[in-house]
Amino acid sequence: MRNSLILAAALGLLCVALGAFAAHGLSDLRAQGWMRTGAEYGFVHVLASLACAPLVQGGARRAALAPPFFLAGAVIFAGTLSAMAFGGPLWLGAITPIGGVLFMVGWGVLAWAARDVRI
């Protein structure tokens, strides 16, 4: 869980930087949209990863399985959109949904794990 928390914090920093760059450093509206979408989805899943730690401590040990899916999804989703915003090939857009699928798998794992939370 510690490695997931460290990676989540680093990705959180990156998502804030990408969002700021989208707002202030890009003039192309399509590139701004890609960058902003990647940053927003990435940041939401960084927060979801951080929220898993107290669930693990609350008895839902399987919640530790969700952050790797969330964080891999964030890297792929935000990474491909950012790469396209910086002028990368548009075929990267075909890879972006893999990140979205990883997000959904992470949420499914988290729902499965939440059954074990002791409140």
matplotlib code that plots the C-alpha trace (Angstrom):
import matplotlib.pyplot as plt

x = [0.0, 2.9, 4.1, 0.6, 0.4, 3.8, 2.8, -0.6, 1.0, 3.4, 0.6, -1.5, 1.3, 1.6, -2.2, -2.2, 0.7, -1.0, -4.3, -2.4, -0.5, -3.8, -5.3, -2.3, 0.2, -1.9, -3.7, -5.2, -8.7, -8.6, -5.3, -6.6, -9.6, -7.4, -5.0, -7.8, -9.8, -6.6, -5.8, -9.3, -9.7, -6.2, -6.7, -10.1, -8.3, -5.4, -7.9, -9.6, -6.2, -5.6, -9.0, -8.2, -5.7, -8.2, -10.4, -7.5, -7.0, -10.7, -10.5, -11.1, -7.6, -8.6, -9.0, -5.2, -5.8, -7.7, -4.9, -2.7, -5.6, -6.5, -2.9, -2.1, -5.3, -4.3, -0.9, -2.4, -5.5, -3.8, -0.6, -2.0, -4.3, -1.3, 0.9, -1.7, -2.0, 1.8, 1.6, 1.9, 0.2, -3.6, -3.5, -2.7, -6.4, -7.0, -5.0, -6.7, -9.8, -7.4, -6.9, -10.7, -11.1, -8.5, -10.4, -13.6, -11.7, -10.4, -13.9, -15.1, -12.3, -13.1, -16.8, -15.8, -13.4, -15.9, -18.0, -15.3, -15.3, -16.0, -18.0]
y = [0.0, 2.4, 2.3, 3.0, 6.0, 7.3, 6.9, 8.5, 11.5, 11.9, 11.5, 14.0, 16.6, 15.7, 16.0, 19.5, 20.5, 19.1, 20.9, 24.2, 23.8, 23.1, 26.3, 28.5, 26.9, 25.7, 27.8, 24.9, 24.3, 20.6, 20.1, 22.0, 19.7, 16.5, 17.8, 18.9, 15.7, 13.6, 15.7, 15.5, 11.8, 11.2, 13.3, 11.7, 8.3, 9.5, 10.5, 7.2, 5.5, 7.5, 6.7, 3.0, 3.3, 3.8, 1.1, -1.3, -0.3, -0.7, -4.4, -4.3, -5.6, -6.3, -2.6, -2.5, -4.2, -1.2, 1.5, -0.3, -0.4, 3.2, 4.4, 2.4, 3.7, 7.3, 6.9, 5.4, 7.6, 10.9, 10.0, 9.3, 12.4, 14.5, 13.0, 13.9, 17.4, 17.8, 16.8, 13.0, 10.8, 10.7, 6.9, 7.1, 7.9, 4.2, 3.3, 5.8, 3.5, 0.9, 3.4, 3.8, 0.0, -0.1, 2.6, 0.5, -2.6, -0.7, 0.5, -3.1, -4.3, -1.6, -2.5, -6.1, -5.1, -2.7, -5.7, -6.4, -2.9, -2.9, 0.3]
z = [0.0, 0.7, -2.9, -4.1, -1.8, -3.0, -6.6, -6.0, -4.4, -7.4, -9.9, -8.0, -8.4, -12.1, -12.6, -11.0, -13.3, -16.4, -15.5, -15.0, -18.3, -20.1, -18.7, -19.2, -21.6, -24.5, -27.1, -29.1, -27.7, -28.6, -26.9, -23.9, -23.7, -23.9, -21.3, -18.9, -19.3, -18.6, -15.6, -14.1, -14.5, -13.3, -10.2, -9.3, -9.4, -7.4, -4.7, -5.0, -4.5, -1.4, 0.0, -0.2, 2.7, 5.5, 4.0, 4.3, 7.9, 8.5, 7.6, 3.8, 3.0, -0.6, -1.1, -1.5, -4.9, -6.4, -6.4, -8.9, -11.4, -10.6, -11.0, -14.1, -15.6, -14.7, -16.3, -19.5, -19.8, -18.9, -20.5, -23.9, -23.9, -22.8, -25.4, -28.1, -26.7, -27.0, -30.7, -30.4, -33.0, -32.9, -32.9, -29.2, -28.8, -29.5, -26.4, -24.1, -23.4, -21.9, -19.1, -18.8, -18.5, -15.8, -13.9, -14.1, -12.9, -10.0, -9.0, -9.3, -7.1, -4.6, -4.5, -3.9, -1.1, 0.6, 1.7, 4.3, 5.8, 9.6, 10.5]

ax = plt.figure().add_subplot(projection="3d")
ax.plot(x, y, z, "-o")
ax.set_aspect("equal")
plt.show()
